[in-house]
Amino acid sequence: MASQEIRKVTEAYPMKGGDGPDSYAKNSTYQREAMESVKELVTKGIAEKLDIDLLLPSNSFHIADLGCSVGPNTFSSVENILEAVELKFQGQGLMNPQIPEFQVFFNDHTPNDFNLLFKSLPPNRQYYAVGVPGSFYGRLFPSASIHLFHSSFALQWLSEVPKVVEDKNCPAWNKGRIHYLSSTDEVVRAYKAQYAKNMESFLHARAQELVYGGLMVLIIPGYPQGTPLSHSVAYLTLQLIEACLIDMVKKGVISEEKLDSFNIPMYSMCPQELEAVVEQNGSFSIETLETLPRVLADDAVLNAKQFAAHGRAAFEGLIKQQFGKEITNELFDLYGKKLEEELSMFKPRKTTSFLVVLKRKEK
Ligand SMILES: C[S@@+](CC[C@H](N)C(=O)[O-])C[C@H]1O[C@@H](n2cnc3c(N)ncnc32)[C@H](O)[C@@H]1O
């Protein structure tokens, strides 16, 4: 095992666990809708690009879902992929028992609620399930052991906040703000550099773990180049959380120092950035890169509460780490109110995601 490759990433930001009303399990329908919308494209990608001859002979087919969280979304994605791979095998004239057995690896950070994940595994599943804790920015699997990687709505999370953004002595210090989207050029550059570094580590690790001819199916939130960032849903969410934290500093509920040292390690990429890192890495060809645009307007206005709950499920863990559990109810109540006001002004916002299919090149 290449132990030097297994990096320690101490920072983990799992979604809210459990299956209570605020949990990610109950508040991830937007992600689920996007995944359902790509089902056909994923099936087509697998039918056209998966190279069965290169993968066989092997009596088991290995799929890994990176950043799986707790379900139910991960189970639906795995189901869709498995169906598509089976169809591909059948299309090549293979029937049971020539079709390999499936093994599925569910990966997320160590503090993810793996107990809930395992308890809710579909009872009629047609695969052997394994949990793999650890950061996908380092090695997770033995060399050439995985046939297909999947990851949805996880690669926007950086491994850490860029150090310079938290350093009072650097021009990129992000005082009074919690993200780069409305910040200075220095802060934007620091986040961009962190994204490129993380993606390089991600691709480097996957290039070793994926068999030649194997595929990576990724759904990544981002924005098309040239779109003003202020039109995005990520901007809206982060701006409002920032505004709530500033209000709470003014009320003396949290200290200014805590706010100044808090930044969200999240990045919205544009496809050109992704293409650049894939090209630089050199181990993959881009087989598909499709924009999945969706305008978040009517449904979010009607359902500000649901939208606020999605924000809470994603960010509560991080907020708790920095400011303590005591402030979370007040913060997210305020966030819900601000969100309702903002959405009632009816400015359509874009949630854009990309479907990317990468193929491991042969030597
Ligand atoms: C928004 S959830 C997406 C979950 C699921 N894939 C879906 O589409 O609903 C993002 C997940 O990625 C995980 N994650 C973020 N960074 C990660 C990393 N470096 N390694 C492993 N998991 C990571 C988080 O812990 C979280 O569970």
The ligand as an ORCA input file, in Angstrom:
! r2SCAN-3c Opt
* xyz 0 1
  C     -23.997     17.244     -0.262
  S     -23.445     15.693      0.284
  C     -23.834     14.714     -1.129
  C     -24.265     13.339     -0.766
  C     -24.749     12.454     -1.913
  N     -23.662     12.139     -2.812
  C     -25.883     13.114     -2.663
  O     -25.733     13.397     -3.849
  O     -26.925     13.348     -2.048
  C     -21.682     15.822      0.183
  C     -20.970     14.693      0.886
  O     -19.585     14.706      0.490
  C     -18.811     14.384      1.620
  N     -17.440     14.849      1.415
  C     -17.017     16.129      1.256
  N     -15.691     16.156      1.114
  C     -15.268     14.863      1.162
  C     -13.987     14.238      1.080
  N     -12.886     14.968      0.902
  N     -13.920     12.904      1.167
  C     -15.040     12.142      1.342
  N     -16.275     12.683      1.436
  C     -16.382     14.029      1.349
  C     -19.511     15.094      2.756
  O     -19.128     14.562      4.008
  C     -20.962     14.837      2.392
  O     -21.465     13.688      2.983
*
